[in-house]
Amino acid sequence: MEKKSILMNLKPTQILVLGFLFIILIGTLILNLPISSNDGQSIGLLNALFTATSAVCVTGLAVVNTLEHWTMFGKIAILALIQIGGLGFMTITTTLFIILGKKISLKERLIIQEALNQYSLSGMVRLTKNVVLGTLLIEAIGAILLSIRFVPEYQWYGVFMGIFHSVSALCNAGFDIVGDSSLTPYFGDVLVNFTIMTLIVLGGLGFTVWLDYIKLIKDKKKYKYPIRRAFHKLSLHTKLVTVISVALIGVGFIFFLVVEGMNPDTLGELPFHERLLGSLFQSVTTRTAGFNTMNLSQMNNASKFMTIILMFIGGSPAGTSGGIKTVTFGIIFLAVVSVTRGRADVEAFNKRISWDIVKKALAVMVISITVVISTTMLLSLTEIEILNKYNFMDIFFEAVSGFGTVGLSLGITSELSSMGKLIMCFTMFIGRLGPITMMVAFTLKDKKRKTTIRNPEEKVMVG
């Protein structure tokens, strides 16, 4: 009874954080078992913790070769952790409750609302059902398409490869079981590239956007309005996600095509159609996916920095991706435009965005920058030996990749010290749950502060 009362007194954000920690702990214990490793020996608690954190936080950074080190048992455990991390532990728990016929309490609905980043509390159970069914359906289609390529090459094991990479791509995890080179053996393979890219984009759009587009398709069939009016029927959130996502992918694609198209170590020596495919894949995978089809360490510094920017922005809210999110970036950009044009309100698509949301976006940006800077500085202090071999850009790249739950690396992950691995675990955890969730979970509410009382206003100089 006492334990139940303690749980009831916790905030939804605190339960969310503890739930993810619990899943990571279970995953660590499983991956630390000798049965999980091909050599029959324990990988060690720290390496097991890093792998479990990377899987649950759908990051994809790995300290060992996923293909060679883990047994089938270990690979299935990683796959399960990716799926739970992608959907969220509360979504999985709610699904089990539904299957068992257990009633979903108000407290549990509040946690689901927090986990899926929803404003309204109504329809949480229905939303959870749709999210799970939609995820499984898309993963199944992706697995079938990938198996068409993998089965002729790997026989029955190709089916598992199709499932593993489909789940990893939709959850934006970036784990692969191809080898050290990620998906570089399939650089020019149109089927593998476009299947993986589609799954990455769908996972990065967010579950709310999925449902909005499904509702739009149903309404269009019902009311038969022209296609040109369809976009205007979408919610402002979906419009922002769609436009910003397309813009970021397009900008990244053009940038990598131009810059790396002149680099003989990456795309420069390839046929034009392969340069197009490679540039597009690189632009998409930076949306927190973690797969790569070209050697990232050979990219120009300009391309590495562009990758860092795209990783930091990440995907969209209520999805499987990390980063500050596309809508956060979009709102801050619109706020800057509003200030420069002397407008009183922040507007998009003839709708006004409240200043509360703008302030939240700014808070996310500042906290995220602080986390990235702190991680980079700490790694620069703890990884002195690595800096003799790599440079500051590589450390910075790793820090942003961890925070954005991307999983792309320039090769230093397996060489991190024990302290470096712990720092990256914490960074990945913050990146997956989100800086605001972490801050709210561990911040005590000031009950003495009266929200109705406002201090006198005074001007300060800015800029």
LINRAFEN-V335411 format. One record per pair of residues at least 6 apart in sequence whose ideal C-beta (glycine too) atoms are under 7 Angstrom apart, sorted by the first residue. I is the first residue (numbers start at 1). J is the second residue. Records with the same first field share a line. If there is no record, write none. Layout:
# LINRAFEN-V335411
I = J, J
This chain:
# LINRAFEN-V335411
8 = 107
11 = 441
12 = 110, 111, 114
13 = 114, 437, 440, 441
14 = 441
15 = 111
16 = 90, 111, 114, 115, 433, 437
17 = 433, 438, 441
19 = 89, 90
20 = 56, 89, 433
23 = 56, 84, 89
24 = 52, 53, 56
27 = 52, 55, 56, 77, 81
28 = 45, 48, 49, 52
30 = 36, 77
31 = 43, 48, 51, 52, 74, 77
32 = 42, 43, 45, 48
33 = 42
34 = 40, 41, 42
35 = 71, 73
36 = 70, 71, 73, 74, 77
37 = 43, 69, 70, 71, 74
38 = 68, 69, 70, 71
43 = 64
46 = 418, 421
47 = 63, 64
49 = 425
50 = 63, 421, 425
51 = 62, 63, 78
52 = 81
53 = 425, 428, 429
54 = 60, 61, 62, 428
55 = 78, 81, 82, 85, 173, 175
56 = 81, 84, 85
57 = 85, 405, 428, 429, 431, 432
58 = 82, 85, 86, 171, 172, 173, 320, 405, 432
59 = 173, 174, 290, 402, 405, 406, 407, 428
60 = 173, 174, 175, 290, 407
61 = 401, 402, 407, 409, 413, 424
62 = 175, 413
63 = 413, 414, 421
64 = 414
65 = 179, 180
66 = 175, 176, 177
67 = 177, 178, 179
70 = 78
75 = 164, 177
78 = 175
79 = 164, 167
82 = 167, 168, 171, 173, 175
83 = 167, 171
84 = 92
85 = 171, 432
86 = 170, 171, 173, 320
87 = 131, 132, 135
88 = 115
90 = 111, 112, 115
91 = 115, 128, 131, 132
94 = 104, 108, 112, 125, 128
95 = 128, 132
97 = 104
98 = 129
104 = 125
109 = 121, 124
110 = 121
112 = 124, 128
113 = 121, 124
116 = 127, 207, 318
117 = 317, 318
130 = 211
131 = 207
134 = 210
135 = 170
138 = 170, 202
139 = 166, 167, 170
142 = 166, 169, 170, 195, 199
143 = 162, 163, 166
144 = 162
145 = 191, 195
146 = 162, 165, 166, 192, 195
147 = 158, 159, 162
148 = 191
149 = 189, 191, 192
150 = 158, 161, 162
151 = 158, 159
154 = 161
161 = 177
164 = 177
165 = 176, 196
166 = 199
168 = 174, 175, 176
169 = 196, 199, 200, 289
170 = 199, 202, 203, 320
171 = 203, 320
172 = 200, 203, 204, 288, 289, 315, 320, 321
173 = 290, 407
174 = 289, 290, 291, 406, 407
176 = 182, 183, 291
178 = 185
182 = 291, 292
183 = 192, 196, 291, 292, 293
184 = 292, 293, 294
186 = 192, 193, 293
187 = 274, 278, 293, 294
188 = 274, 277
193 = 277, 281, 293
196 = 291
197 = 280, 281, 284
200 = 284, 285, 287, 289
201 = 284
203 = 319, 320, 321
204 = 287, 288, 315, 316, 319, 321
205 = 241, 245, 316, 319
206 = 241, 316, 317, 318, 319
207 = 318, 319
208 = 237, 318
209 = 238, 241, 316
212 = 234, 235, 238
216 = 230, 233, 234
219 = 233
220 = 230
231 = 239
236 = 348, 349, 351
237 = 327
239 = 349
240 = 327, 330, 348
241 = 316, 326, 327
244 = 326, 329, 330
245 = 316, 326
248 = 310, 313, 326
249 = 283, 284
252 = 283, 286, 306, 310
253 = 279, 280, 283
255 = 306
256 = 279, 282, 283, 303
257 = 275, 276, 279
259 = 300, 302, 303
260 = 266, 267, 279, 299, 300, 303
261 = 267, 268, 275
262 = 268
263 = 299, 300
265 = 298
266 = 294, 295, 298, 299
267 = 275, 278, 279, 294
270 = 278
278 = 293, 294
281 = 293
282 = 294
285 = 291, 292
286 = 307, 310, 311, 406
287 = 310, 314, 315, 321
288 = 311, 314, 315, 321, 322, 323, 404, 405, 406
289 = 406
290 = 406, 407, 408
292 = 408
296 = 408, 410
297 = 410, 411
301 = 393
304 = 393, 397
307 = 408
308 = 396, 397, 400
311 = 323, 400, 401, 404, 406, 408
312 = 323, 324, 372, 400, 404
313 = 323, 324, 326, 329
314 = 321, 322, 323, 324, 325, 404
315 = 321, 323, 325, 326
316 = 325, 326, 327
317 = 325, 327
322 = 403, 404, 405, 406, 431, 432
323 = 404
324 = 364, 365, 368
328 = 361, 364, 365
331 = 346, 353, 357, 358, 361
332 = 361, 362, 365
334 = 346, 348, 353
335 = 346, 358
338 = 345, 346
345 = 352
346 = 353, 358
347 = 353
360 = 436
363 = 436
364 = 435, 436
367 = 435, 439
368 = 403, 435
371 = 403, 427, 430, 435
372 = 399, 400, 403
375 = 399, 402, 403, 423, 427
376 = 395, 396, 399
378 = 423
379 = 395, 398, 399, 420, 423
380 = 387, 392, 395
382 = 417, 419, 420, 423
383 = 395, 416, 417, 420
386 = 412, 415
390 = 410, 412
394 = 410, 412
397 = 410
398 = 409, 412, 413
399 = 427
401 = 407, 408, 409
402 = 424, 427, 428, 431
403 = 427, 430, 431
404 = 431
405 = 428, 431, 432
416 = 424
430 = 438
